[in-house]
Amino acid sequence: MRFWLALGSNHQSKAHLDVACTMLATLGALELSSRFETTPRCGYGVNYCNMAVQLDAAISVDEMLSEIKRLEALAGRVKPSEIVPLDIDLIAWQDGQTIRFDPHRLPLALDVILPMQEIWPDVAVCAGRL
């Protein structure tokens, strides 16, 4: 199955994103975007470092969601908090020819679209069709 993930951090970003990518790579083949610095969606606070990951892995969506929660917990993520060591969102997944988006992530935020377009140029078009 193919997964598209949005990763972000506003606390020790390089270290947390590096560890997350290393751990995700144990699940399958990765394609990584560049990292983008963005302002918080709420308009105040520490800037975020955002990136996108495409992961091809032999796991289910539920297993991917469990892995996301595990990685966030390992990084020390506490919700709610203005300090975010690691935030990982499952944006979309493909099983066979069907691509599905998490409806809770739509419309896609700019901090998701910018990095995602590097690894999936048609993401905005695909998401806009829903």
C-alpha beads as a LAMMPS data file, in Angstrom:
LAMMPS data file: protein, C-alpha beads

130 atoms
129 bonds

1 atom types
1 bond types

-500.0 500.0 xlo xhi
-500.0 500.0 ylo yhi
-500.0 500.0 zlo zhi

Masses

1 110.0

Atoms # bond

1 1 1 0.000 0.000 0.000
2 1 1 1.208 3.538 -0.661
3 1 1 0.836 6.228 1.997
4 1 1 1.350 9.990 1.835
5 1 1 2.241 11.561 5.158
6 1 1 2.689 15.159 6.280
7 1 1 5.317 15.609 9.007
8 1 1 5.887 18.718 11.079
9 1 1 7.791 19.874 14.121
10 1 1 8.396 23.136 15.960
11 1 1 10.779 21.809 18.617
12 1 1 14.192 20.336 17.779
13 1 1 12.774 19.851 14.307
14 1 1 15.789 18.444 12.498
15 1 1 16.391 15.721 15.074
16 1 1 12.734 14.699 15.378
17 1 1 12.102 14.648 11.628
18 1 1 15.330 12.728 10.994
19 1 1 14.406 10.058 13.557
20 1 1 10.843 9.785 12.217
21 1 1 12.108 9.290 8.647
22 1 1 14.621 6.684 9.778
23 1 1 11.925 4.765 11.630
24 1 1 9.444 5.035 8.746
25 1 1 12.128 3.663 6.420
26 1 1 12.055 0.403 8.410
27 1 1 8.491 -0.089 7.118
28 1 1 9.261 0.251 3.411
29 1 1 10.534 2.463 0.608
30 1 1 10.431 6.222 1.222
31 1 1 10.416 9.272 -0.977
32 1 1 11.072 12.493 0.931
33 1 1 10.326 16.108 0.109
34 1 1 12.464 19.059 1.043
35 1 1 11.802 20.684 4.391
36 1 1 9.826 23.929 4.502
37 1 1 9.660 26.460 7.312
38 1 1 6.096 27.680 7.855
39 1 1 4.292 29.853 10.347
40 1 1 1.800 28.193 12.707
41 1 1 -1.727 27.906 11.322
42 1 1 -3.062 29.747 14.381
43 1 1 -0.921 32.763 13.462
44 1 1 1.327 32.884 16.539
45 1 1 4.060 30.824 18.144
46 1 1 7.197 29.092 16.948
47 1 1 7.565 28.342 13.231
48 1 1 7.259 24.768 12.016
49 1 1 9.499 22.671 9.840
50 1 1 7.243 20.675 7.502
51 1 1 7.919 17.912 5.013
52 1 1 6.096 15.182 3.123
53 1 1 6.797 11.470 2.860
54 1 1 5.581 8.874 0.403
55 1 1 5.861 5.408 1.905
56 1 1 5.313 2.088 0.148
57 1 1 4.734 -0.501 2.887
58 1 1 3.010 -3.843 3.335
59 1 1 0.798 -2.640 6.193
60 1 1 -2.846 -1.617 6.547
61 1 1 -4.208 1.868 7.127
62 1 1 -4.973 0.972 10.750
63 1 1 -1.405 -0.267 11.239
64 1 1 -0.094 2.968 9.705
65 1 1 -2.232 5.048 12.067
66 1 1 -0.930 3.032 15.031
67 1 1 2.645 3.572 13.872
68 1 1 2.021 7.323 13.575
69 1 1 0.747 7.472 17.160
70 1 1 3.723 5.419 18.350
71 1 1 6.256 7.685 16.622
72 1 1 4.596 10.831 17.969
73 1 1 4.605 9.394 21.502
74 1 1 8.280 8.394 21.218
75 1 1 9.088 11.990 20.256
76 1 1 7.269 13.249 23.369
77 1 1 4.152 14.602 21.681
78 1 1 1.526 15.827 24.136
79 1 1 -1.862 17.090 22.930
80 1 1 -2.832 19.877 23.155
81 1 1 0.413 21.835 23.316
82 1 1 2.119 24.694 21.512
83 1 1 5.358 22.677 21.631
84 1 1 5.163 19.986 18.955
85 1 1 8.232 17.756 18.699
86 1 1 6.555 15.639 16.014
87 1 1 3.219 15.729 14.239
88 1 1 2.475 13.146 11.556
89 1 1 -0.741 13.197 9.562
90 1 1 -1.894 10.488 7.188
91 1 1 -3.075 12.557 4.238
92 1 1 -3.906 9.839 1.707
93 1 1 -3.327 6.208 0.832
94 1 1 -3.532 4.069 -2.285
95 1 1 -4.658 0.469 -2.387
96 1 1 -4.499 -0.797 -5.957
97 1 1 -5.753 1.950 -8.268
98 1 1 -7.869 3.748 -5.637
99 1 1 -6.498 6.797 -3.818
100 1 1 -8.344 7.808 -0.663
101 1 1 -7.895 11.022 1.308
102 1 1 -8.544 11.415 5.011
103 1 1 -11.609 13.704 4.882
104 1 1 -10.507 15.365 8.140
105 1 1 -7.405 16.697 6.322
106 1 1 -9.387 18.391 3.544
107 1 1 -9.054 20.989 2.290
108 1 1 -5.292 20.544 2.409
109 1 1 -3.429 23.291 4.238
110 1 1 -0.623 25.172 2.501
111 1 1 1.961 23.655 4.878
112 1 1 0.872 20.237 3.559
113 1 1 0.559 21.148 -0.131
114 1 1 3.967 22.825 -0.509
115 1 1 6.120 19.846 0.485
116 1 1 3.662 17.252 -0.857
117 1 1 3.802 18.708 -4.371
118 1 1 7.498 17.814 -4.574
119 1 1 6.784 14.107 -4.276
120 1 1 3.221 14.101 -5.668
121 1 1 2.817 16.942 -8.181
122 1 1 -0.935 16.326 -8.670
123 1 1 -1.885 16.256 -4.990
124 1 1 -3.845 19.526 -5.085
125 1 1 -5.738 18.429 -8.192
126 1 1 -6.514 14.989 -6.739
127 1 1 -7.630 16.447 -3.401
128 1 1 -9.716 19.097 -5.145
129 1 1 -11.799 16.464 -6.956
130 1 1 -13.241 15.186 -3.700

Bonds

1 1 1 2
2 1 2 3
3 1 3 4
4 1 4 5
5 1 5 6
6 1 6 7
7 1 7 8
8 1 8 9
9 1 9 10
10 1 10 11
11 1 11 12
12 1 12 13
13 1 13 14
14 1 14 15
15 1 15 16
16 1 16 17
17 1 17 18
18 1 18 19
19 1 19 20
20 1 20 21
21 1 21 22
22 1 22 23
23 1 23 24
24 1 24 25
25 1 25 26
26 1 26 27
27 1 27 28
28 1 28 29
29 1 29 30
30 1 30 31
31 1 31 32
32 1 32 33
33 1 33 34
34 1 34 35
35 1 35 36
36 1 36 37
37 1 37 38
38 1 38 39
39 1 39 40
40 1 40 41
41 1 41 42
42 1 42 43
43 1 43 44
44 1 44 45
45 1 45 46
46 1 46 47
47 1 47 48
48 1 48 49
49 1 49 50
50 1 50 51
51 1 51 52
52 1 52 53
53 1 53 54
54 1 54 55
55 1 55 56
56 1 56 57
57 1 57 58
58 1 58 59
59 1 59 60
60 1 60 61
61 1 61 62
62 1 62 63
63 1 63 64
64 1 64 65
65 1 65 66
66 1 66 67
67 1 67 68
68 1 68 69
69 1 69 70
70 1 70 71
71 1 71 72
72 1 72 73
73 1 73 74
74 1 74 75
75 1 75 76
76 1 76 77
77 1 77 78
78 1 78 79
79 1 79 80
80 1 80 81
81 1 81 82
82 1 82 83
83 1 83 84
84 1 84 85
85 1 85 86
86 1 86 87
87 1 87 88
88 1 88 89
89 1 89 90
90 1 90 91
91 1 91 92
92 1 92 93
93 1 93 94
94 1 94 95
95 1 95 96
96 1 96 97
97 1 97 98
98 1 98 99
99 1 99 100
100 1 100 101
101 1 101 102
102 1 102 103
103 1 103 104
104 1 104 105
105 1 105 106
106 1 106 107
107 1 107 108
108 1 108 109
109 1 109 110
110 1 110 111
111 1 111 112
112 1 112 113
113 1 113 114
114 1 114 115
115 1 115 116
116 1 116 117
117 1 117 118
118 1 118 119
119 1 119 120
120 1 120 121
121 1 121 122
122 1 122 123
123 1 123 124
124 1 124 125
125 1 125 126
126 1 126 127
127 1 127 128
128 1 128 129
129 1 129 130
